[in-house]
Amino acid sequence: MAGMTDQVPSIAQDLHPLVRRVLAPNPSAFTYTGTQTYLVGHGEVAVIDPGPDLEEHVAAILAATAGERITAILCTHTHRDHSPAARPLRAATGAAIVGCAPLALADDGPRADAAFDTDHAPDRVLADGESVHGAGWALSAVATPGHTSNHLCFALPQARALFTGDHVMGWSTSVISPPDGDMSAYMASLDRLMQRDDLVYYPAHGEPVEKPQRFVRGLIGHRRQREGQIVRLLEQGDQAIPAMVAKMYAGIDPRLHGAAGRSVLAHLIDMEQRGAVARSGETWRLAA
């Protein structure tokens, strides 16, 4: 199997008899080596997360599927590093855009991930459990809100594989940034994946995850550790988020503190909804 160290943008690589990937040339602090577009099937092909609207990436997808027919273009969610290339790909192939619902939302804080693709207009929105089919394959939607409210994963039962978009990534934890990012929904979506029997995850960023249940258990544990840090800080007295970030993320680049604050806010909102904390203006405290 090809690994990240030998992955080259625009060159299709085989991961499984039914799965190829094409790396978009958009590396960054939030995309790692870039967005990974997946091609499912042969002859009749589904494209998952077509990626950013870069001419060279669309050309690479078309080159990788030359002599085949793209029958469906699926998007896990509508951040601009995932869905915009769906439109030029549809124009070039006539394939329908299916998957997540449209979502246009102005965030209220510094992002650590891409902004929303406000022009996303799918031909068909897939509800949880709905499928698209091709020769020798089927892809079923698995609703996984949290990173965004419209996030879907796609299950490929023929490979016992799950395409996880940004819900589970192979290199970093997912960004949960309110108001659309929701920590409670994210944790529930992780719990849902724990009940599945997938053998491998194919994330949009990072290596395939080959022991997915163990990996997800680690993600859940990481989030619980962050919540524990928040509780211990609030036990010392009322706290504002910037002061909490300075203690919780000591040693990271201060330029990342704004994005880290979004994660802390997501945890606090979740805890507030459960009655564990309360706020007064910009200050948070343990609930009485």
Backbone bond lengths (Angstrom), bond angles and torsions (degrees), N, CA, C in turn:
res aa  C-N    CA-C-N  psi(-1)  N-CA   C-N-CA  omega(-1)  CA-C   N-CA-C  phi
1 M - - - 1.452 - - 1.527 109.93 -
2 A 1.328 116.35 138.57 1.458 120.31 176.86 1.517 110.38 -67.71
3 G 1.320 116.30 144.57 1.458 121.22 178.27 1.509 111.05 -115.11
4 M 1.343 115.42 175.20 1.458 119.43 -177.82 1.528 111.35 -63.93
5 T 1.328 117.59 -30.71 1.457 119.42 -175.58 1.517 112.03 -67.59
6 D 1.346 118.44 -26.58 1.459 120.27 179.72 1.516 111.87 -111.21
7 Q 1.329 117.13 17.81 1.449 121.30 179.70 1.526 109.44 -83.18
8 V 1.319 116.21 129.33 1.455 122.43 -177.27 1.521 108.46 -118.96
9 P 1.334 118.96 130.07 1.463 119.88 177.96 1.527 111.57 -54.39
10 S 1.332 114.57 140.39 1.466 123.95 173.55 1.523 114.39 77.51
11 I 1.329 118.99 -1.55 1.464 121.84 179.57 1.530 108.66 -107.34
12 A 1.330 116.78 121.43 1.468 120.52 -179.24 1.519 110.02 -70.29
13 Q 1.332 116.27 137.49 1.456 122.59 178.99 1.518 109.70 -126.67
14 D 1.330 115.80 138.45 1.456 121.76 178.74 1.527 109.76 -80.89
15 L 1.345 115.73 130.19 1.460 121.67 174.67 1.523 112.09 -111.87
16 H 1.335 116.19 -24.48 1.458 124.27 -175.07 1.526 105.11 -161.69
17 P 1.328 119.13 157.06 1.461 118.97 177.97 1.532 114.90 -53.28
18 L 1.338 116.79 -23.05 1.465 120.18 179.18 1.522 113.55 -106.71
19 V 1.337 117.93 -4.06 1.470 119.99 -168.94 1.526 110.86 -129.52
20 R 1.339 115.12 127.69 1.458 123.21 170.06 1.531 107.82 -123.33
21 R 1.330 115.95 159.67 1.457 119.16 175.78 1.528 109.53 -134.22
22 V 1.331 113.80 148.66 1.458 121.28 176.41 1.527 106.63 -128.97
23 L 1.319 116.52 122.28 1.456 121.74 -177.71 1.522 110.22 -85.59
24 A 1.334 116.18 127.75 1.459 120.66 175.58 1.525 109.89 -77.07
25 P 1.333 117.65 147.04 1.471 120.54 179.82 1.522 111.76 -83.63
26 N 1.335 116.14 59.94 1.474 120.56 -179.24 1.524 111.88 -131.84
27 P 1.349 117.86 51.09 1.469 118.75 178.61 1.524 110.96 -65.47
28 S 1.337 115.25 145.87 1.465 120.06 178.69 1.515 108.31 -167.85
29 A 1.332 115.39 -178.93 1.457 120.83 179.42 1.521 112.14 -65.07
30 F 1.346 118.35 -24.06 1.466 119.26 -178.94 1.525 113.40 -109.62
31 T 1.358 118.28 -8.08 1.464 120.12 178.16 1.524 112.63 -109.08
32 Y 1.340 117.62 -3.11 1.468 122.55 -177.13 1.531 108.48 62.63
33 T 1.324 119.16 -121.57 1.468 120.39 -179.85 1.521 112.20 -78.04
34 G 1.310 117.74 -10.71 1.452 123.61 -178.14 1.518 110.50 135.08
35 T 1.324 115.82 173.88 1.464 121.31 177.71 1.516 109.58 -79.51
36 Q 1.326 116.48 132.16 1.457 121.68 179.22 1.528 109.18 -97.38
37 T 1.324 115.20 117.18 1.455 122.15 174.36 1.524 108.03 -92.19
38 Y 1.314 116.56 132.83 1.464 120.74 -178.47 1.531 110.48 -107.64
39 L 1.327 115.44 139.59 1.462 123.76 175.57 1.518 107.36 -111.94
40 V 1.323 116.53 122.18 1.461 121.84 -176.57 1.527 108.88 -112.55
41 G 1.332 115.91 127.23 1.452 121.21 177.26 1.518 112.75 91.63
42 H 1.328 114.01 172.44 1.464 122.16 177.23 1.522 108.23 -135.73
43 G 1.282 116.34 140.91 1.469 120.44 -175.41 1.506 110.18 86.67
44 E 1.326 115.93 -68.66 1.463 123.25 169.24 1.519 107.60 -105.74
45 V 1.328 116.55 118.08 1.465 121.13 -168.08 1.523 110.66 -121.94
46 A 1.343 114.77 137.93 1.462 121.36 168.90 1.524 108.23 -102.43
47 V 1.328 116.19 140.26 1.455 122.79 176.40 1.524 107.93 -108.93
48 I 1.323 117.62 123.01 1.462 122.17 -179.37 1.524 109.29 -108.60
49 D 1.314 116.39 128.74 1.460 124.17 -177.18 1.533 110.95 52.48
50 P 1.335 116.36 75.24 1.467 119.98 -177.89 1.513 114.17 -61.27
51 G 1.341 117.89 -19.45 1.449 120.33 170.42 1.514 114.19 96.00
52 P 1.332 115.78 -163.48 1.462 120.40 -178.65 1.526 110.83 -73.47
53 D 1.313 116.22 157.87 1.462 121.69 -179.23 1.523 108.99 -80.69
54 L 1.320 114.86 76.27 1.463 122.59 176.24 1.523 107.65 -114.57
55 E 1.332 116.10 126.18 1.463 120.44 -175.25 1.516 112.09 -55.31
56 E 1.343 116.96 -40.84 1.456 119.59 -177.18 1.530 111.71 -69.31
57 H 1.338 117.15 -29.83 1.464 118.74 179.00 1.527 110.95 -74.78
58 V 1.319 117.10 -42.98 1.472 119.59 175.98 1.524 109.66 -59.70
59 A 1.336 117.32 -42.21 1.464 120.48 178.34 1.521 111.40 -62.16
60 A 1.339 117.15 -36.65 1.463 120.61 179.48 1.521 111.18 -67.16
61 I 1.327 117.58 -39.71 1.469 120.57 177.30 1.520 109.98 -63.24
62 L 1.315 117.06 -44.86 1.463 120.78 179.81 1.524 111.30 -65.21
63 A 1.324 117.25 -38.14 1.460 119.96 178.14 1.527 111.29 -66.22
64 A 1.334 116.42 -39.28 1.464 120.60 -178.67 1.525 111.85 -67.21
65 T 1.331 116.94 -24.75 1.463 121.19 -177.55 1.535 111.46 -109.95
66 A 1.315 117.37 18.08 1.464 120.54 179.05 1.530 110.16 -57.78
67 G 1.324 116.79 132.95 1.453 121.54 -177.11 1.515 113.83 83.79
68 E 1.328 117.06 -2.73 1.462 122.53 177.01 1.529 108.82 -115.30
69 R 1.314 115.49 174.44 1.461 119.76 179.70 1.522 109.54 -120.58
70 I 1.322 116.41 120.02 1.460 120.69 172.98 1.516 107.91 -76.89
71 T 1.329 116.38 119.56 1.465 120.79 -175.29 1.524 113.46 -105.52
72 A 1.326 117.76 -16.84 1.466 120.46 -179.73 1.521 109.00 -155.37
73 I 1.320 115.32 141.88 1.472 122.94 176.11 1.516 106.98 -119.26
74 L 1.323 117.19 111.91 1.458 121.94 -173.56 1.520 110.92 -107.74
75 C 1.330 116.15 137.85 1.459 121.94 178.64 1.524 109.29 -121.08
76 T 1.353 115.88 130.83 1.456 119.72 178.59 1.526 111.69 -75.59
77 H 1.346 116.68 -35.47 1.456 121.05 177.48 1.527 107.77 -165.01
78 T 1.314 116.61 178.80 1.454 120.20 -166.23 1.526 113.76 -111.81
79 H 1.317 118.21 36.89 1.455 119.52 167.21 1.527 108.58 -77.38
80 R 1.327 115.98 153.39 1.464 120.21 -169.02 1.526 114.03 -71.49
81 D 1.320 117.94 -8.59 1.464 118.50 173.08 1.527 112.06 -93.18
82 H 1.338 117.52 7.08 1.468 121.04 -176.44 1.528 114.61 -121.71
83 S 1.322 118.47 -46.57 1.465 119.94 -167.27 1.527 117.53 -107.11
84 P 1.349 122.49 -22.30 1.466 119.34 -171.60 1.523 115.52 -59.40
85 A 1.336 118.93 -33.94 1.466 119.95 -179.20 1.519 112.50 -67.56
86 A 1.317 117.52 -9.82 1.467 119.51 177.38 1.524 111.17 -59.71
87 R 1.315 117.29 -35.09 1.466 119.52 -174.56 1.530 112.39 -71.82
88 P 1.328 120.27 -50.29 1.468 117.44 175.62 1.523 112.66 -65.00
89 L 1.332 117.66 -29.60 1.455 120.12 177.71 1.524 110.35 -68.53
90 R 1.330 116.81 -40.13 1.471 119.73 175.57 1.528 110.39 -63.32
91 A 1.322 116.69 -42.53 1.464 120.01 179.99 1.524 111.27 -61.84
92 A 1.331 117.14 -34.51 1.460 120.56 -177.13 1.518 113.14 -81.33
93 T 1.342 117.58 -25.49 1.465 120.48 -171.59 1.518 114.53 -119.92
94 G 1.328 117.62 -20.95 1.460 120.82 -174.21 1.510 113.57 79.75
95 A 1.330 118.51 2.66 1.464 121.24 -179.56 1.522 110.55 -71.68
96 A 1.320 115.53 148.53 1.462 121.14 179.74 1.519 110.39 -78.27
97 I 1.332 115.83 144.49 1.463 122.57 171.34 1.524 107.48 -90.16
98 V 1.323 116.83 121.92 1.462 121.44 -177.96 1.523 108.60 -132.90
99 G 1.328 114.71 167.86 1.467 119.48 176.51 1.501 112.38 119.52
100 C 1.331 116.62 -125.25 1.463 120.56 -170.78 1.524 111.66 -70.23
101 A 1.317 114.10 157.10 1.461 121.75 178.77 1.524 110.40 -75.89
102 P 1.331 117.67 159.20 1.464 119.74 174.11 1.524 110.41 -63.72
103 L 1.319 115.31 149.58 1.456 120.24 175.92 1.517 108.18 -153.65
104 A 1.312 116.57 118.78 1.460 122.19 176.75 1.516 107.00 -123.73
105 L 1.324 115.51 113.02 1.457 119.42 -173.74 1.516 109.58 -142.69
106 A 1.316 115.92 129.77 1.464 120.59 174.01 1.523 108.12 -87.19
107 D 1.333 115.97 120.69 1.458 120.01 -179.67 1.523 109.90 -76.00
108 D 1.339 116.21 164.49 1.461 119.84 -177.63 1.517 112.50 -116.43
109 G 1.321 116.55 24.42 1.458 118.49 179.33 1.505 110.93 -164.23
110 P 1.320 117.81 174.61 1.467 121.08 -179.21 1.518 110.82 -64.99
111 R 1.329 116.15 134.92 1.459 120.53 -177.58 1.520 110.00 -95.18
112 A 1.303 115.74 151.47 1.459 121.16 169.22 1.521 109.44 -112.80
113 D 1.311 117.30 10.48 1.450 122.00 176.83 1.523 107.88 -139.72
114 A 1.311 116.80 -176.18 1.460 120.12 -174.85 1.518 111.60 -74.07
115 A 1.317 115.53 155.32 1.459 120.83 175.27 1.521 109.67 -74.21
116 F 1.333 115.43 170.92 1.460 120.69 -176.66 1.524 111.82 -76.76
117 D 1.308 114.91 147.58 1.465 123.63 174.19 1.526 107.22 -86.62
118 T 1.316 116.27 96.79 1.470 120.53 -173.45 1.521 112.76 -75.31
119 D 1.342 117.73 -9.72 1.469 120.61 -178.36 1.524 112.66 -99.25
120 H 1.313 117.52 4.76 1.464 119.94 -178.92 1.530 110.16 -62.96
121 A 1.332 115.98 124.75 1.469 121.33 -177.50 1.525 108.41 -139.39
122 P 1.328 118.07 85.52 1.469 120.30 -176.56 1.522 112.04 -70.29
123 D 1.326 114.84 150.46 1.459 120.14 173.84 1.527 111.25 -77.00
124 R 1.323 115.47 -25.84 1.465 120.60 179.53 1.516 108.95 -151.40
125 V 1.321 116.47 127.53 1.456 121.99 174.38 1.528 107.80 -91.77
126 L 1.326 116.47 129.81 1.459 120.69 178.78 1.521 110.10 -91.32
127 A 1.317 116.09 123.39 1.458 120.57 171.44 1.519 109.15 -78.56
128 D 1.320 116.05 162.88 1.456 121.19 178.62 1.525 110.16 -52.73
129 G 1.328 117.02 125.57 1.455 122.29 178.17 1.514 114.79 91.89
130 E 1.321 118.44 -13.49 1.463 120.02 178.12 1.523 110.27 -75.79
131 S 1.341 115.85 154.61 1.452 120.99 -171.22 1.513 112.39 -131.94
132 V 1.315 114.15 159.52 1.462 122.84 164.67 1.525 106.34 -122.65
133 H 1.350 115.74 152.46 1.460 120.43 -171.68 1.524 110.66 -131.42
134 G 1.321 115.14 152.82 1.446 122.78 172.45 1.511 109.10 -147.21
135 A 1.318 117.02 -174.68 1.457 121.13 -178.59 1.526 110.39 -66.68
136 G 1.337 116.65 106.83 1.457 121.46 176.76 1.511 115.73 84.60
137 W 1.340 117.85 7.02 1.452 119.42 179.85 1.526 111.19 -148.86
138 A 1.327 114.51 158.31 1.468 122.79 172.23 1.521 107.10 -144.76
139 L 1.323 115.91 141.97 1.456 121.58 177.79 1.523 108.81 -123.38
140 S 1.324 116.20 124.08 1.464 121.92 -177.50 1.518 110.18 -112.91
141 A 1.332 116.15 137.66 1.460 121.65 -179.57 1.519 110.63 -75.36
142 V 1.319 115.92 135.76 1.464 123.28 173.91 1.527 106.29 -122.33
143 A 1.319 117.41 109.55 1.460 121.10 -177.15 1.523 109.70 -67.96
144 T 1.334 115.95 124.29 1.467 121.68 -178.67 1.527 109.69 -137.10
145 P 1.327 118.12 65.03 1.466 119.39 177.97 1.522 111.21 -65.42
146 G 1.318 114.87 155.88 1.470 120.61 178.12 1.510 110.06 147.93
147 H 1.334 117.06 -66.95 1.466 120.32 173.36 1.525 108.92 -58.45
148 T 1.319 115.95 -46.38 1.465 124.20 166.16 1.519 107.05 -138.21
149 S 1.324 115.83 160.51 1.465 119.06 -178.22 1.519 112.35 -70.96
150 N 1.345 117.99 -20.73 1.465 120.68 -176.99 1.521 112.74 -103.72
151 H 1.323 118.61 14.53 1.462 121.16 -173.46 1.529 111.71 -70.77
152 L 1.338 114.79 133.70 1.458 122.74 173.45 1.521 109.46 -123.16
153 C 1.327 116.62 145.52 1.452 122.35 161.40 1.532 107.31 -101.57
154 F 1.327 116.32 164.92 1.464 120.27 179.73 1.523 109.10 -129.30
155 A 1.338 115.56 124.32 1.455 121.81 -178.57 1.520 110.26 -94.50
156 L 1.334 115.26 135.48 1.466 123.13 175.78 1.523 107.26 -115.91
157 P 1.329 118.44 91.24 1.469 119.66 -173.28 1.521 113.38 -63.20
158 Q 1.327 118.30 -27.09 1.466 120.29 -179.76 1.530 111.70 -63.02
159 A 1.319 117.21 -21.47 1.465 121.27 177.56 1.520 112.19 -117.81
160 R 1.335 117.37 3.08 1.473 122.58 -172.10 1.534 109.49 47.37
161 A 1.330 113.69 46.84 1.456 121.45 -176.67 1.517 109.96 -118.44
162 L 1.337 115.31 153.39 1.457 121.84 176.79 1.518 108.19 -130.52
163 F 1.329 116.06 125.15 1.458 122.23 174.50 1.526 106.93 -87.51
164 T 1.332 116.51 112.80 1.463 120.54 -165.12 1.516 114.84 -102.35
165 G 1.338 118.94 3.58 1.455 119.42 177.38 1.515 111.28 53.59
166 D 1.331 116.03 -126.05 1.465 121.46 177.18 1.523 112.26 -104.27
167 H 1.332 118.10 2.28 1.467 119.30 179.61 1.525 110.16 -66.23
168 V 1.322 116.61 -46.16 1.469 122.25 172.12 1.518 106.46 -127.68
169 M 1.319 116.57 120.12 1.459 121.57 179.05 1.524 110.17 -110.36
170 G 1.313 115.60 157.39 1.451 120.08 -175.42 1.513 114.29 -91.36
171 W 1.332 117.42 6.79 1.470 118.95 -177.20 1.521 113.68 -135.17
172 S 1.323 118.28 -17.47 1.457 121.08 -174.64 1.522 108.66 -159.20
173 T 1.320 115.71 166.89 1.454 119.62 173.66 1.522 109.88 -76.58
174 S 1.302 116.71 155.18 1.458 122.26 -179.22 1.529 110.72 -73.92
175 V 1.317 115.33 143.86 1.463 120.67 175.62 1.527 108.94 -78.28
176 I 1.326 116.68 130.08 1.463 122.53 174.88 1.517 106.53 -118.56
177 S 1.325 116.92 103.15 1.461 121.07 -172.98 1.525 110.31 -122.12
178 P 1.350 117.70 108.11 1.462 120.03 176.50 1.536 110.07 -60.50
179 P 1.329 118.31 155.73 1.460 126.37 12.27 1.526 115.14 -86.17
180 D 1.337 118.83 -22.50 1.464 118.08 -178.27 1.514 111.51 -79.52
181 G 1.332 118.10 -39.08 1.449 119.93 174.53 1.515 110.66 -65.43
182 D 1.321 116.54 134.43 1.468 121.62 -171.63 1.525 108.86 -135.15
183 M 1.335 116.73 113.17 1.460 121.12 -176.40 1.524 111.89 -65.49
184 S 1.320 117.58 -39.41 1.458 120.16 179.47 1.524 110.68 -62.42
185 A 1.336 116.52 -44.96 1.465 120.13 178.60 1.523 111.04 -65.89
186 Y 1.326 116.06 -38.63 1.463 120.17 179.75 1.526 111.08 -62.17
187 M 1.329 116.49 -45.83 1.464 119.36 -179.87 1.525 110.96 -64.51
188 A 1.331 117.18 -39.52 1.461 120.58 177.46 1.527 110.94 -63.64
189 S 1.339 116.30 -37.14 1.466 119.79 178.51 1.521 111.04 -68.45
190 L 1.338 117.84 -37.07 1.461 119.75 174.66 1.522 110.91 -63.52
191 D 1.327 116.49 -42.70 1.466 119.88 177.62 1.523 110.47 -59.83
192 R 1.325 116.56 -37.30 1.464 119.92 179.33 1.529 110.86 -63.91
193 L 1.326 116.77 -41.40 1.462 119.10 179.29 1.521 111.59 -65.30
194 M 1.335 117.19 -30.72 1.464 120.30 178.54 1.527 111.87 -62.47
195 Q 1.316 116.82 -23.29 1.468 120.74 -178.58 1.523 112.35 -85.93
196 R 1.325 117.46 -6.75 1.451 121.46 -178.20 1.530 110.46 -89.85
197 D 1.350 115.84 168.60 1.465 120.16 -178.75 1.522 112.02 -118.74
198 D 1.322 116.86 32.56 1.457 120.21 178.48 1.529 110.68 -61.23
199 L 1.332 115.75 147.40 1.456 121.43 176.84 1.521 112.57 -95.12
200 V 1.330 116.89 -24.03 1.460 119.88 -177.33 1.519 109.32 -152.70
201 Y 1.330 115.96 145.07 1.457 122.51 171.03 1.524 108.06 -108.11
202 Y 1.326 115.04 139.51 1.451 121.55 171.47 1.524 107.65 -112.78
203 P 1.339 118.31 98.84 1.458 121.46 -178.16 1.524 111.50 -83.68
204 A 1.319 115.98 163.14 1.460 120.26 177.74 1.518 112.36 -73.76
205 H 1.335 116.72 -18.55 1.462 121.00 179.71 1.523 108.06 -139.91
206 G 1.312 117.06 126.13 1.448 120.33 176.65 1.518 113.51 100.30
207 E 1.324 114.97 174.85 1.459 123.30 -176.78 1.529 112.28 -64.25
208 P 1.337 117.54 154.28 1.459 119.07 168.07 1.521 110.73 -56.63
209 V 1.324 115.50 145.75 1.464 121.76 -179.92 1.524 106.93 -102.01
210 E 1.336 116.43 111.63 1.462 120.67 -169.99 1.524 113.79 -98.46
211 K 1.317 118.19 -6.95 1.466 121.77 170.79 1.524 106.40 -128.39
212 P 1.347 116.12 72.18 1.466 119.56 -166.33 1.517 115.23 -64.46
213 Q 1.332 118.25 -39.46 1.459 118.37 -178.38 1.529 110.81 -64.18
214 R 1.323 117.20 -42.13 1.464 120.70 177.22 1.526 110.04 -62.31
215 F 1.329 116.56 -41.01 1.454 121.25 -178.83 1.523 110.70 -63.88
216 V 1.331 116.29 -45.77 1.468 120.27 179.75 1.512 110.69 -64.47
217 R 1.329 117.17 -38.79 1.462 119.93 176.87 1.525 110.16 -58.48
218 G 1.335 116.78 -38.46 1.447 120.41 177.38 1.519 112.70 -66.32
219 L 1.331 117.19 -38.19 1.466 120.42 177.18 1.521 110.90 -63.83
220 I 1.327 116.60 -42.95 1.460 120.24 178.08 1.527 109.96 -61.92
221 G 1.342 116.45 -43.67 1.456 119.93 179.13 1.525 111.81 -62.53
222 H 1.317 117.29 -39.12 1.463 120.81 178.92 1.521 110.73 -61.10
223 R 1.326 117.29 -44.93 1.458 120.28 -179.38 1.527 111.28 -66.42
224 R 1.312 116.65 -36.21 1.472 119.23 177.65 1.526 111.00 -67.88
225 Q 1.328 116.52 -34.33 1.466 119.35 176.21 1.526 110.44 -65.14
226 R 1.320 117.38 -41.33 1.462 120.36 177.50 1.528 110.47 -61.56
227 E 1.311 116.58 -42.83 1.462 119.31 178.22 1.528 110.55 -62.83
228 G 1.324 116.79 -39.12 1.457 119.89 177.21 1.519 112.24 -62.61
229 Q 1.334 117.28 -37.84 1.461 120.48 175.67 1.527 110.86 -61.09
230 I 1.322 115.77 -42.17 1.465 119.95 -179.89 1.523 110.31 -62.57
231 V 1.325 116.21 -45.11 1.461 119.53 -179.69 1.524 110.51 -60.39
232 R 1.326 117.62 -44.14 1.466 120.13 -178.18 1.530 111.48 -64.50
233 L 1.332 116.80 -36.79 1.463 119.08 176.94 1.521 111.25 -67.24
234 L 1.340 117.10 -41.04 1.463 120.25 -179.02 1.524 111.34 -70.56
235 E 1.329 117.12 -24.46 1.457 119.72 175.39 1.530 110.89 -65.87
236 Q 1.322 116.37 -21.23 1.456 120.41 178.37 1.522 112.80 -84.58
237 G 1.342 116.50 -9.80 1.450 121.03 -179.47 1.509 111.32 137.05
238 D 1.317 116.51 174.05 1.460 121.58 -179.58 1.526 110.22 -59.66
239 Q 1.340 115.14 146.18 1.453 120.03 -174.16 1.534 110.31 -138.92
240 A 1.328 115.36 145.14 1.464 121.78 167.61 1.524 108.18 -99.01
241 I 1.319 116.29 153.19 1.461 120.22 -174.22 1.526 112.89 -58.73
242 P 1.335 121.33 -45.57 1.474 118.50 -179.09 1.523 113.33 -57.04
243 A 1.322 117.50 -38.68 1.461 120.12 178.64 1.525 110.97 -68.31
244 M 1.322 116.86 -36.66 1.461 120.22 177.48 1.526 110.58 -65.74
245 V 1.327 116.39 -43.30 1.464 120.71 -179.71 1.524 110.33 -60.54
246 A 1.330 117.41 -42.33 1.468 120.92 -178.96 1.523 111.64 -58.93
247 K 1.327 117.23 -33.13 1.462 120.92 -179.67 1.539 111.87 -86.90
248 M 1.344 116.63 -40.06 1.459 120.71 -176.56 1.521 112.58 -73.57
249 Y 1.324 116.55 -30.57 1.467 120.98 -175.50 1.530 110.48 -118.17
250 A 1.300 116.77 36.84 1.471 121.05 178.56 1.521 109.56 -58.73
251 G 1.315 115.41 132.66 1.451 119.97 177.66 1.513 114.87 99.60
252 I 1.339 118.55 -15.09 1.459 118.79 177.67 1.525 109.68 -85.11
253 D 1.298 115.68 162.63 1.463 122.08 179.08 1.531 109.17 -57.72
254 P 1.326 118.51 123.35 1.470 120.34 -179.43 1.525 113.33 -55.69
255 R 1.345 117.04 -22.84 1.461 119.23 177.55 1.523 112.00 -66.61
256 L 1.315 117.25 -16.66 1.462 121.49 179.17 1.526 112.55 -94.01
257 H 1.323 116.84 -1.59 1.466 119.34 -176.48 1.523 112.12 -64.02
258 G 1.336 117.78 -35.08 1.465 119.29 179.35 1.513 111.78 -62.10
259 A 1.339 116.16 -44.22 1.464 119.98 178.68 1.525 110.79 -67.22
260 A 1.340 117.36 -39.51 1.463 119.99 177.48 1.517 110.80 -61.22
261 G 1.327 115.91 -35.47 1.458 119.71 177.58 1.511 113.17 -61.81
262 R 1.344 117.09 -29.94 1.470 120.07 177.21 1.520 110.00 -65.11
263 S 1.330 116.39 -40.50 1.459 120.42 178.82 1.522 110.85 -65.25
264 V 1.334 116.64 -42.96 1.463 120.08 177.92 1.525 110.12 -62.14
265 L 1.332 116.39 -42.84 1.461 119.69 177.96 1.528 111.14 -60.32
266 A 1.328 117.58 -41.72 1.465 120.50 179.19 1.523 110.70 -60.72
267 H 1.346 116.65 -41.96 1.463 119.62 176.96 1.537 110.61 -63.56
268 L 1.315 117.12 -44.23 1.466 120.49 -177.19 1.525 111.28 -64.67
269 I 1.318 117.51 -39.74 1.474 120.01 178.01 1.522 109.95 -62.86
270 D 1.326 116.46 -43.09 1.464 120.75 177.64 1.529 110.18 -60.81
271 M 1.325 117.32 -45.46 1.461 121.38 -179.74 1.526 111.05 -66.53
272 E 1.325 117.18 -36.28 1.458 121.28 177.26 1.521 110.44 -63.32
273 Q 1.321 116.96 -42.10 1.464 120.93 179.83 1.522 111.62 -64.74
274 R 1.322 116.45 -26.27 1.473 120.97 178.10 1.522 112.00 -91.87
275 G 1.333 117.35 2.75 1.451 121.14 177.40 1.502 114.88 78.75
276 A 1.345 117.61 16.06 1.459 120.34 -176.94 1.521 112.73 -88.01
277 V 1.330 116.77 -28.63 1.461 120.68 -179.35 1.530 108.58 -135.08
278 A 1.319 114.51 165.57 1.470 121.61 176.68 1.521 107.50 -141.16
279 R 1.311 115.83 162.46 1.465 119.34 -179.11 1.511 111.40 -131.48
280 S 1.316 114.13 152.66 1.464 122.16 172.00 1.509 106.29 -131.35
281 G 1.315 116.49 102.20 1.452 120.18 -175.29 1.512 110.14 65.33
282 E 1.345 117.11 -119.71 1.459 121.96 -178.72 1.534 111.84 -96.72
283 T 1.317 116.97 6.22 1.464 120.49 -175.60 1.522 109.76 -109.63
284 W 1.324 115.28 139.93 1.466 122.03 -179.33 1.512 109.82 -116.25
285 R 1.355 114.74 150.92 1.461 121.00 179.31 1.526 108.65 -147.42
286 L 1.313 116.67 162.44 1.465 120.74 172.35 1.528 108.34 -68.49
287 A 1.316 116.18 140.39 1.463 120.35 178.40 1.522 109.66 -69.67
288 A 1.306 115.20 145.89 1.464 119.63 -179.16 1.517 110.23 -71.21
